């Protein structure tokens, strides 16, 4: 398989929009985690768009990219990923893979540093909401916990949102078949030889999930109530009019408790990197929820990035 063909096949499988992130080569100063950031042009500060040349560098191991699930122009994703990174993660992913097969869905299992990722590919881009409804109900069928802010552990589902507004990104996931910057390892899909050509060939040959099939599977379903985000109640009214566009942290987290003048919950940035097991790193002022702080040191920029609402001025779709 020629390099250009490899890149083209990778693009067709994984790339649903041209916004992307890059994993830092150096760990964060407050720990050993390698955070992701959206790259910019040095001279203008404009965010870069993903290109085939960048994909080639990712596959060569020169850099590691993160890919966004949802295209906000269509609210659709090319793929669904079930991410698990706890002690018995691979056992749960194998159970999910078998259960998916019973529904007529082929899924590819990819190893990760702390567990694995289960990938489902659409024959065409699928509505993000339907993707999420299906996986959340699948997890409920198997009595598996879906990890959310405030939940100690469980699977994570990508796409992480039903709908994105223009300028929003959602959450990125590490692009497969690259080299992780933390340990310089390439994590392969089970089911194919450990070469880029064999891996891509295997993924192309998987049976893809059609929109008609997904619609049939989710007919009449909604996301189970226990999986929904926390509603802070009548004392914190939702804004109206133009104020609806104002970012509100309480719309995106599940409060665990109230103590003194603060709500306490899991920090989204910590959770994204497998931290904050106690689920109370983030303090949110009751009197003014615009004020919040991670006591583990995550910045507001990191928190906003983790929940898909980055503090940015420009973006690439």
Helices and strands as residue ranges (DSSP letters): H 3-14, E 20-23, E 36-37, H 52-60, E 65-68, E 76-84, H 89-102, E 108-111, E 116-127, H 128-141, E 156-158, E 172-174, E 179-180, E 185-186, H 196-205, H 211-218, G 225-227, G 241-245, G 249-251, E 257-259, E 262-265, H 268-272, E 282-285, E 292-294, H 300-306
